[in-house]
């Protein structure tokens, strides 16, 4: 496969398809899904839900 030299979410330059896949996974699983509100959690983010129920 050829080079995938594209700009990423925060301006980084990704050199391979594997780098892009890893970056997208990290963004979705580590950042986005932890901040999104979920109806099953009473419209709280997972972080807020865990904090509320840990205390």
C-alpha positions as CSV (number, residue, x, y, z in Angstrom):
1,X,0.0,0.0,0.0
2,X,1.1,3.5,-0.7
3,X,1.7,6.3,1.8
4,X,-1.4,7.8,3.5
5,X,0.1,11.2,4.3
6,X,-3.0,13.0,5.5
7,X,-3.8,15.5,8.3
8,X,-5.4,14.1,11.4
9,X,-7.8,15.4,14.0
10,X,-5.3,17.6,15.8
11,X,-3.1,18.5,12.9
12,X,-0.7,15.6,13.1
13,X,0.6,14.1,9.9
14,X,-0.1,10.3,9.6
15,X,2.3,8.3,7.6
16,X,0.6,4.9,7.3
17,X,-2.9,3.5,7.1
18,X,-2.2,1.7,10.4
19,X,-1.3,5.0,12.1
20,X,-4.6,6.4,10.9
21,X,-6.6,3.4,12.2
22,X,-4.9,3.7,15.6
23,X,-5.5,7.4,15.8
24,X,-9.2,7.1,14.9
25,X,-9.6,4.3,17.4
26,X,-8.0,6.3,20.2
27,X,-10.1,9.4,19.4
28,X,-13.4,7.5,19.4
29,X,-12.7,5.1,22.3
30,X,-10.7,7.3,24.6
31,X,-12.0,10.8,23.9
32,X,-15.4,10.9,22.1
33,X,-17.2,8.0,23.7
34,X,-16.3,9.2,27.2
35,X,-17.7,12.7,26.6
36,X,-20.9,11.8,24.7
37,X,-24.1,11.8,26.6
38,X,-25.9,8.4,26.7
39,X,-29.7,8.0,27.1
40,X,-29.1,4.7,29.0
41,X,-27.0,6.6,31.5
42,X,-29.7,9.2,32.2
43,X,-28.1,11.6,29.6
44,X,-24.8,11.7,31.4
45,X,-21.4,11.1,29.9
46,X,-19.7,7.8,31.0
47,X,-17.3,9.9,33.1
48,X,-20.1,11.8,34.9
49,X,-22.1,8.6,35.4
50,X,-19.1,6.8,37.0
51,X,-18.3,9.8,39.2
52,X,-21.9,10.1,40.3
53,X,-22.1,6.4,41.2
54,X,-18.6,6.1,42.8
55,X,-19.4,8.6,45.5
